[in-house]
Amino acid sequence: MGCWTCAVGCKAINDEPLGYWWNRILTTEPNGSAQVATSASPAIDVPHGVFPNLELAYLPVACQHCNNAPCQKVCPVGATFRREDGVILIDYERCIGCRYCLAACPYGVRIFNWGPGERVPDFIIGYGEDYRTEGRLVFEPVRPMGVMEKCTLCVERIDVGEEPFCVAVCPVGARVFGDLNDPQSEVSTLINEEGASQLLAQLGTDPNIYYLPVRHPDKVSE
Amino acid sequence: MVSKNVVRASTPMVRSPWVWGSSALVVVGLVAWFYELEHGLAVTGMRDVVSWGLYIITFAFLIGLAAGGLVVSASAEVFHIEALRPLSRLGVLTAAIFSAAGGLMIIPDLGKPFRILNLFLYPNWTSPLEWDVTIITIYFLFSATELYYMVRHPDHKRLFKVLAYIALPLAVLLHSITAILFGLQFARVWWNIALLPPMFVASAIVSGTALIVVIAWILQKYHGVTIPSSTWRWLAGLMAVSLAIDLFFVGCDYVTILWDNIPTDRAVLALVLPGGRFQFTFWFEWVVGGLIPFVVLASSKLRSKIGYVVASAVLILVGVYAFRIELIVPGFINPLIQLPPGIALGTFTPGASPFQLVGHYSPTIVEYLIVVGLLCLTALAIAWGYHAFRVGESIESEVPHVKSS
């Protein structure tokens, strides 16, 4: 419904500085192609189409955690890596800041630490601790200047059995998190029953984020 | 054979005003880099939409010049072009120095430059950047070694023949891999074409030859080194042919995009063609650095005047730089998913949106100062190498015996 609660929740738990959005809610049309060269409108919340045939849908976009991730393939030092469970993470201690992954990502979800990062309020409000997986530093409350960052799928939460924060805070339960390898899981069932799609599937990146179709588009009536 | 010209050329460099001026600009560039280290890449015009700028444009340009130097030098041996033989050592010198300069250009672009050794400690071989770093390193070591042997054992003809046969494919490989660095990125439709490596190789040969022409002219004018007229003719011919091939490749790409109606492809081309935001790259590439030098170099009357050949070479260098801008910046302008509000910039300016739907990039003074500083350092290194490796002497001693046609 385009309320941005997930995006703001993400910003809070990860202490993202001003101008950083790991999670964004794009304005689009129901079941439309994600690939639009000249956008219908430069502003959010503006319906697509010509009155009275107006349509509006929201596309939440964060890291797609691809199985065939171009960012991981192009990283010259292996700082971006894929964990066995499919989560794509960045090792903040190894990244050299070349931004090749930013050029390679078709989804525009990576954010570079151009400067020191300005936080309002300027104290830590989120998870607040360093987090390591496989011995590699994949989260710290204040990321150093000069490294790349992006959605971690709240790795520190999912490792202790909690949902990613965007899923937990969604007021209407629009986000579902689970195990795609388990055919009985809620995510697998929803994908199979409703015919979910991946973003820019034609590129072969094979994301682990699936989008359910908009089944009941609301028509604007006179 | 040591002529009096060489003796004159070896007078101390430190007296020339250009050396002082360049050195000052190198220092200014260094200061700008320290400023950037302190405040981060936020002091550049780059942001999360257009995330590579002047540094990477100049990097691709310098690597092209490095590849061209070795092509000129190795062609003399491989294709038995006697007229190019006097420039063998100069070609290897430019190859060594420009590949090093290209490698250095990457450093201010890095967010964590002091971690650069990670490239060698934790190599990821699926990354074209890792391959590019490797080939640049090999290329530099190869040219430096060849230069060393040229000075120490100039009579070892067999060795230089073997080296030339390695050098030619190495030069082609160097710029092909640099092209592939961009060409494999399917997230950027403007780069993602199989034509990019041949396009880069052609542009490397034309710009590298143009660079040799400019340096040869400076030597002839200010150092009293005589470059034979047959050499000038060959250089002019090589520039004309490689310029035509280069523009032919670029033209093929335009036609492919113009014929279809794929919105993402057309959106980028519209930026570049006349009337677009980046139309200056089109005019510089096709007219200033394309049509004008080509007409001059194709006319046998005009190309017999060295002044015209040198002017064409300068225009070609400008045109090839415009081609690098045209490739890199417009490639970022329209992200593949272009829906409002756009991509988060990664910095915040009060009163301005933190998102950008269509990319914007204009280099800052810091970027200009660092690039100019590095170019001055490169020029100083060429001047130093000219004296240290006795390049003037090598030109004088290799005046061709047979007049090539």
Interface residues (C-beta under 8 A of the other chain):
Chain A: P17 L18 G19 Y20 W21 R24 L26 T27 T28 A34 Q35 V36 A37 T38 S39 S41 P42 A43 I44 V46 L59 V61 P70 K73 V74 C75 P76 V77 G78 A79 R94 C95 I96 G97 C98 R99 Y100 L102 A103 A104 C105 P106 Y107 G108 R110 I111 F112 N113 W114 G115 P116 E118 P144 M145 G146 V147 M148 L199 L200 L203
Chain B: H39 G40 L41 A42 V43 T44 M46 R47 D48 V49 S51 W52 I106 D109 L110 G111 K112 P113 R115 I116 N118 L119 L121 Y122 P123 N124 T126 S127 P128 L129 E130 V133 L181 Q185 F186 A187 R188 P263 T264 R266 A267 F332 N334 P335 L336 I337 Q338 L339 P340 P341 I343 A344 L345 G346 T347 F348 P354 F355 L357
